[in-house]
Amino acid sequence: MEFLTKFPVMDRTALMEMRKGIDFAFRDFSRTYGDAIEAFFDPLLYFLVWLEKLLINSPWPIVIAVICGLAWLGSKNWKLVLGAALAFFFIGYFGMWIDTMATVAIITVCVIICMTAGIPVGVWMSRSDRVERTILPVLDMMQTIPSFVYLIPILMLLGIGKVPGLIAICIYAVPPIIRLTNLGIREVDKETLEASTAYGATTFQKLKTVQIPLALPTVFAGVNQTIMMALAMVVIASMIGVKGLGVPILRAVLNQYLALGLLNGLAIVALAIIFDRIAQEYGRRIQKHRGYKK
């Protein structure tokens, strides 16, 4: 009965050889293709550095005015605009302006990448049940695997810096927008699609004029979740060289600085609330403007 109480375990020597084989194979891969991969991400690094310097070096009243203008264009809500202005003013007043601009830069780039890659994948999933069954386990793994685990191969390939942190944030933040784009398109009313087919609309025309507009509230919910998850990764990304609000929070954790951690944490919360409200209001306004009802 010993085999029932003692779980069978792989031979220790064989297990070590397997681990060594995986480690050596990935190390050889990183040495062979690491430079090419770094060169591939160079344009992204240049854009991120340019945006960060632009936000940091621009006069703060102009930055706040631009943010308020974008908030107004997105929401048409003066209360949200006033809240955004006050939030950014107090962020600067408490000495967190530079870190906040660095965080805004990396979150902006991350959301652009996630939308550019995630929405087409979500549309692709909505067109095929087989594709959906194939991609869903990958999304599950991306959301559940500990972030420190996939930081290891990224660091081995690209080292410490902005790009590895940006990639790690994107891996963690992109699943919601893919899932909700797929869900939103699949939930479009079948009778509406049949009516557009009766009028002779092609597959692309139905997608462009019916499915995506009707799915916009769900898609923007995915954008909101992507922003929230990207902001949640800011602190972890600071461990591999990403500047921003995560750096002082990490320092506060290591040195038990309560006030420092609390202030920078509240700054992240303020960014999350502002971005979330703008995205939600923009989605509602587009839906109302187009005359669709969920």
C-alpha positions, 0 to 999 in steps of 0.5 A, a space after each residue: 500500500 506504499 504506492 498509495 501513500 507515497 506519490 511517485 516522483 521523477 528521479 532527481 537526476 532526470 529532473 535536474 537534467 530536464 531543467 538544465 536542458 530547458 535553461 541551456 536551450 533558452 540561454 542559447 536562444 537568447 544569445 543567438 537572437 537577443 540582439 535581433 529582438 532588442 533591435 526589433 523593439 528599438 522603435 518602441 523604446 524611442 517612442 516611449 522615451 520621447 513621450 516621457 521626455 515630452 510630458 516631463 519637460 513640457 510646462 505643467 499648466 500646458 500638460 494639465 490643460 491638454 489632459 483636461 481637454 482630452 477629458 472634455 472631448 471624451 466625457 463632455 462632463 465638466 465635473 470630470 474635467 475639474 476632478 482631473 485638473 485638481 488631481 494632477 495639480 495636487 499630484 504635482 504639489 506633493 512632489 510626484 509630478 515627474 514620476 506621474 508623467 513617466 507612469 502616464 507615458 508607459 501606460 499610454 504606450 501600453 494601452 495603445 499596444 494592447 488595443 492595436 493587438 487585442 481588438 483584432 485578436 478579439 474580432 478574430 476569436 468572435 469569427 471562429 469557435 475553434 480560434 476562441 477555444 485555442 486562444 482562451 487557454 492562452 489568455 487564462 495562462 497570461 492572467 493567472 501565471 505569476 508575473 515574476 515567472 514571465 519576467 524571467 525569460 523577458 529579462 534573459 532576452 532584453 535585460 533590465 530597462 523600459 522595454 522589458 517592463 512594458 512587455 511585462 505590463 502588456 502581457 498582463 494587461 491585454 487579456 481583458 480587451 481581447 476577451 471583452 471584444 470577443 464577447 461584445 461582438 458575439 452578443 450583437 443581436 442576431 436579428 440586426 445581423 440578419 437585417 444587414 445581411 438582407 440589405 446585402 452587407 458583406 462580412 466586413 461591412 457588417 463588422 464595421 457598421 453593425 457589430 463593432 459599433 454595437 459592441 463598443 460599450 463592452 470593448 470600452 469596458 475591456 479598455 478600462 480593465 486593461 488600464 486598471 491592470 496596467 496600473 496594477 503592474 506599475 509597482 512590479 515593473 519598477 523592479 526591472 527598471 521602469 520609472 514612475 510611481 512604482 519606484 517610490 512605492 517599492 522604496 516605501 515597501 523596502 524601508 517602511 515609509 508609510 507616507 511615501 507609499 500612501 501618497 504614491 498609491 493614491 496617485 495611481 488610484 487617481 490616474 485609474 479613476 480618471 482614465 476609467 471615467 473618461 473611457 466609460 463616458 466616451 463609450 457611452 457618448 459614441 453609443 448614444 451618438 450612433 443611436 444604438 441601444 444595448 
